[in-house]
Amino acid sequence: MQVSPDEPIVKSLIGVVEDRTGVRPKMFGKAAGTDASWLVRDAGIPTVLYGPGDPRLSHTPDEYVELEKVTEAARVFAVLAADVLGIESG
């Protein structure tokens, strides 16, 4: 699947991550199986993947995520949801 960087969900995620972490997220493709491909291809719903940790370690024998990064991602998810729904997140 591929989603345009001009999609509102992409712009919103970039803005929330940058606002919450002070770092502009790197956008890249990754070969993986997720429900996102179904959402984009079959339902026409622009979809992004985001999560904590080093993507190079995902689904490897030594995979781990620092607790601080899990908390950071949870905050990003909450603010992103509020942003998409048009709710003031403060």
N, C-alpha and C positions, 0 to 999 in steps of 0.2 A: 504494500500500500504506500501511497505517497500523498501528502497533504500540502497544499500551497502555504508558504510562510505568510501569505496575506490573509489566511483564514482568521476570523476573530478568536477562535480558541487558541491558536498558536500565538497571536499577539498578546492575548491575555496572560497565557502561561509565562511567556518571556517577561512581561511586565511584573507579574507577581513574584517570580523567582528573583528577578533583579532587585525589586523593592525589598524583599524579605532577606535576601542573602548578600546583597551588594555586588553580586557577580552576574553578568549576563550569561545565560545558559548556552552551551554549544548545542547546535541542532545537527543531528546526524541520523543516518539510517542504520538499522541493525537487523540482521537476519535472525528472526525469532518467530515463534508461533504465539500469537495473542488473539484475543477477540477483536482487536482493533481492525484487522483486515476485513472481518465480516461487517463491522459497522461502516467502514468506509466504502467497501465495494458493493455490498448488498443493500445496505440501508441508506447510503449516501450521507452518512453523518461524519463530518470532519472530526478526526480523532488524533490525539497526541499521546505519547507514552512518556511518563515521567516517574522517577522514583529515586530513593536514596541509594548511596553507595557507588562504587566504581563499576561501570558497565562491563569492564573487561573481566571482572570477577564473577559476573552473574552466571549462574548455572554451571559452576565449576566445583571441583571437589573441595577447594579451599575458600568458597564463597563466605563472605561476612559483611556486615554493615555496622558501622559505628552508631551507637544509640543516639548520639547528638544529631546525626544525619537523618535518622528515622523521625525524630521530633521535628526537625526542620522541614522535612517533606510533609508531615502531617499538617503543619501550619500552612504550608504552600497549598495543599489540597483544600483546606478549609477556606482560605481567602480566595482561591481560584473558583470554588463552587459559588461563593457569595458574589464574586465579580460576574460570573456567567449568568447568575440568576438576577442580577441587578440589585443585590442587597448591599447596603452600606456595611462594610466590615470593620471600620474603625481601626 
